[in-house]
Amino acid sequence: MRICLAASGGGHVRQLLDLKPVWSEHDSFFVTEPTALGESLSSEHRTYFVTHVALGQAKLGRPWEMVRSAWRNLLESRRAILTEKPDVIITTGAGAVFAAVIWGKLTGAKVIAIESFARFERPSAFMRIASRVADFSVVQSPHLKKWFPQSEVFDPLRLTDEPRPKKEPLLFATVGATLPFARLIQSVAELKRTGAIPERVVAQVGIGGARPGELDCVETMTFDEIRTTLTHADLVVCHGGTGSIITALRERCRTVVMPRLFELAEHYDNHQLEISQSFEQRGLVRVARSTEELRDAIQAARESDPAGATTDPQALMEWLRTTLATVAANRRTPLQSAASA
C-alpha cells in the first residue's frame, strides 16, 4: 500500500521515525514542515513540505497570520495528497498536517491517528479533532483513554540501564527544530558568563536565534549531528519538546528542561510544562523556569546519577502491522479475492 506519514516538526516526526520498521515495508512518503529534520528526511524519502499553522497563532494575537498560513497549507496539502493518492495516512499531529488528514479522508484514505507521546494527562487539540475523522486512534497514556474510549493504548516509555557512553565536559543547549527560544539561550549564556557553567557549551539556537559570544552557537543541526553531540555531552539543557528530552535520555545525558511558557508568549499553550513535569515526576529530568532555577538544576544534575530512558514501540508496531494488513485485505475486490483463492 501507499502510506502518507504526516507530522509537524520535531518530536512528532521522530515519533514516526520510531515506527520505520513498519512503514518501510510499504510505499511511503512524508508530509511535514520544512525544519532541519524535515530537510534531512527529504534526502532519503519522498517528502512534501507544508506551511506551519496552529490554532495557537491566534491565541498569541496573530489571527491573520494563522489565516494566511492555513490557506497556503491547505493548497500545499491538497497537492501532496492528490499527487500521491495514499491508501493510509498515519499521523502523529499536529496543526500543520491536519489539512493533509482531511484531504486524505476525502479521497478515501484510511486514517490512523496516533496521539503525541508528549501528551500524558490531557489530549492535544489535534487529537480531539482528528479522532473524529480517524478510522483508528492510538493514545500513549492510560490517562487519555477516558477521552477516547475506542482508542488503543500503548505506553512506549522504558527505563534503560545500558552502560553510559564516555562523556566530555560538554553542555549541549538545544531549542528544538522549529523556533528560537531566547530565554533558554540567554539563561545558559548568563550562567556561562558568571562561571556557573565551567563546561564548554554548544548551543543550537534556532533559525534567527541570538548567538551569545560565550557559547559555540549554530542555528540548526541534523538529527545525526544532534545524536553525535549528545553522545559526548555530559549535560543537556533543552526546551520541553518530547523529542529533545527522549533523545537526550537515550544517550544517558544529565538532562535539565526549561519549558516554553504560554504566559511569556513562547508557545501556543503550556503543554511543554506538562511534558516536563511528567518526566520530572518519573525522576528522569529536572525542570527550571528561570535562570536561578536553571543554575540550581544543573548543579543538582551534576551531583546525581544520570537516568536513562527510551521509547519501545514494539507493541504499537505489531498492532500497526495487523491493522494495515486488515486495511489491505478490505481493499481487495471480490474478483481479486477469488483469484487469490
Secondary structure, 3 states (H helix, E strand, C coil): CEEEEEECCCHHHHHHHCCHHHHCCCEEEEEECCCHHHHHHHCCCCEEECCCCCCHHHHCCCHHHHHHHHHHHHHHHHHHHHHHCCCEEEEEECHHHHHHHHHHHHCCCEEEEECCCCCCCCCCHHHHHHCCCCCEEEECCHHHHHCCCCCEECCCEEECCCCCCCCEEEEEEECCCCCCCHHHHHHHHHHHHCCCCCCEEEEECCCCCCCCCCCEEECCCCHHHHHHHHHHEEEEEECCCHHHHHHHHHCCCEEEECCCCHHHCCCCCCHHHHHHHHHHHCCCCEECCCHHHHHHHHHHHHCCCCCCEEECCHHHHHHHHHHHHHHHHHHCCHHHHHHHC
